[in-house]
Amino acid sequence: MIISLLLTLSLGCKYLNLEGGGISQSTDPKEAIAIAYKKFQGVSFYHSVTTTRNAQATVQTELDFNAPDKYWIKNSVSGTKSEIIVIGNESFSRLSEGKWTKMPENQMSATEMRKTLSEAAVAGMKDFEAVGKESLNGKDTFVYKFKNTYGGESASKIWIAADSGLPMRVDTEGNFSGTNLTSSIIYDYEKETKIETPKIN
């Protein structure tokens, strides 16, 4: 599940189709995934919906990002809703649309934490496999599979848009700290939500 966090990679881009801005099918699945996440790091904003399931509960998480360091995370589980806004080193939280509370200041910014977690997740990736082409929500995509040992044992499937080269969906199944989990992340690069510091009452 950690692999669905935003990965920071610095591999080359020899498979990019620079004329059309998209990508062509890669013969190297590892590098294809690296390129997609490198492009992902360059977006100005995005919206994602993650559905995570285990034997006890289903959690839905909506995440909005504004570059360079603003995040708005909304969780819903068993009818309970919670929100966190992160701007740089500052974090704010609230439950069920109640009052916002400022949390203790983070020792590192969300961007730095993102980079640290991403590098650890990348180090655990292995067993890359090209699956082929699929249509996802009307878009042509290239599909790949890989496994990961970071935080547990997991297997993921990723859909990468042929026109933009960005990841469109990531499905993961794995065991983390003895708990079996499945997660599915859908990315939207057209929905922009402005993130601002909330008012503290």
N, C-alpha and C positions, 0 to 999 in steps of 0.2 A: 504493500500500500504506500510505503514511503516513496517508491519510485514515481508515484503520481505527483509528488511535489515538483516544483519547477526546477528542472535540471540546468546546470551551467556547464557548458562544454566549449572546447576551443579547437575542435578538429577542423580539418580543411574542408573546402566546399567544391570538390571536383565534380560533384554530381548535380550542381545547381544549373538550371537552364536560365542563364542571365537575360536572355532576350525576352522571355515571357514571364519571368518572375517566379515561375513554378519549378518543378523538379521532374526529372525523368527517373524511370525505374533503376534503382541501384543494384549492382551485383554484390555489394558489400552491406548486408543488413546493419551491422554495427555502425558503420559510418552514416548510413541513411538516417538512423535514429538520432545520431549525434548532430547531424545537420539540422534536423527538424527542431530539436530543442535549442540549438544555437539561434535559429531564426526566432523561436519563441521568446528568447530573452530580449529580443529587440522590439517587441510590440509595445505600443504606448498604453494600451488598455486591453482588458479582456474580461469576460464573464465565464464562470464555469459552474457546473452542477455535479456534485459527487454524491453517489448513493453507495453507502457502505452497509453491509449486512453481516451479522454473525448469528449464532443460535438464539441470542437473547433479544436483539433489537435491530431496527433499521434506522440509520442516521442519514439525513439528507443535509448536505452542506453546499451553500451557495457562496461563491467567492468572487469579489470584484477587485480588480487591480488597476491602479493609475500609476504610471511611471512617475518618478523612479522608485518610490517607497511607500505607497499608500495601499492598504488592504482593508476590505470590509468583508468579514466572514459571518455568515448566518447559519446556525445549526438548528435542526429540528429533529427531536427524538421523543417518541411516545407522547406527543402533544405539547412538549415543552420546547420553547424557543429561546435561543441565546444568540447574542451578537458580540462581535469584537471588531473594533476599528483600530488599525495600527498605522501610525504615521511616523516614519523615522523610528526614534527610540521610544515614542510614547504610545501607550495602549489604553483603550477605553472599552468597557464592557457593560452590558445590561441584559436583564432577563425579561422575556415576555413583554417587550416594548415598554418596560418600566424606565426608571431614571438611569442615565448614564453615570458610570463611576470610573474615575481615573485609576488605572492600575499602577503598581510600582514600576518605575522606569526600567526598561530593559537594558542590560549591560551591552548588548549589541543590537544593531538595527535589524529590522525584518529582512532587509536586503542582505546583510551580512549573514544572518542565520540561514536564509534561503541558500546562499552560496555554499555554506559549510555543509548543510544537509545534502545538497545536491551532489557535491563532490564525493561524499561518502556513499551515496546511492549509486553513482556511476561506477565507483570502484567495485561494487558488488555485482554488476551486470555481466551476464555470460550467456552462452548457448543461443546466439542470435539466429533467426531464421526468417527468410522471405516467404510470405504466404501467397502473394499475388495482388491482383487488383479487385476492388469492390466499390460499389456505389453506396455512399453514406449520406442520407438526407439530400439526395439529388446531386451530390458532388462525387467526382471520381477520386478515389484514394488508393494509395499503396499501403499494403498491410504487412506488418512484421510481428514476430513473436520473440520474446527473450525471457530469461529467468534472472532472478536476483537473490542474493544472500544477505542483503543489508536489512537488519532488524528481524530477520526470519528467513523462511524459504518461500519464494513466490514465483509465479509465472504470469506474464503479461502479454497482452495483444494490443498493438497500437495501429491506429488508422491515421495516415499522413495525407493531407490534401495535395492533389497533383498540381493544382493551380497556384497555391500559395506556399507550399512546402511546410505548412504548420501542422502540428498534431491536432486532430479533430476529436479523437476519442481514445481513451486508454482503459482497458478492462484488466483487472488483476484478481487472481486467486492465490491465497497463501496462508501460512500459519505463522502468527506473530505472538511470541511469548505464550505458546500453548493454545492460542485461540485461532480457530479457522475463520478467515474473513474473505469476503468478496467485495470488490469495489468497481464502480464504473464512473468515469469522468467524461463529461461532454463539454467541449470548449466552444465559446461563441466570441468571435473577434469583431462583431458588428455592434454588440450591445455595450454602450458606454455608460457607466454610472459614476457621477462625480462624487468623490470622497472628500469630506471636510471634517475638521475637528468638531465633535459634537458639543452641544451646550451642557455644562455641568450645573445641575440645580443645587 
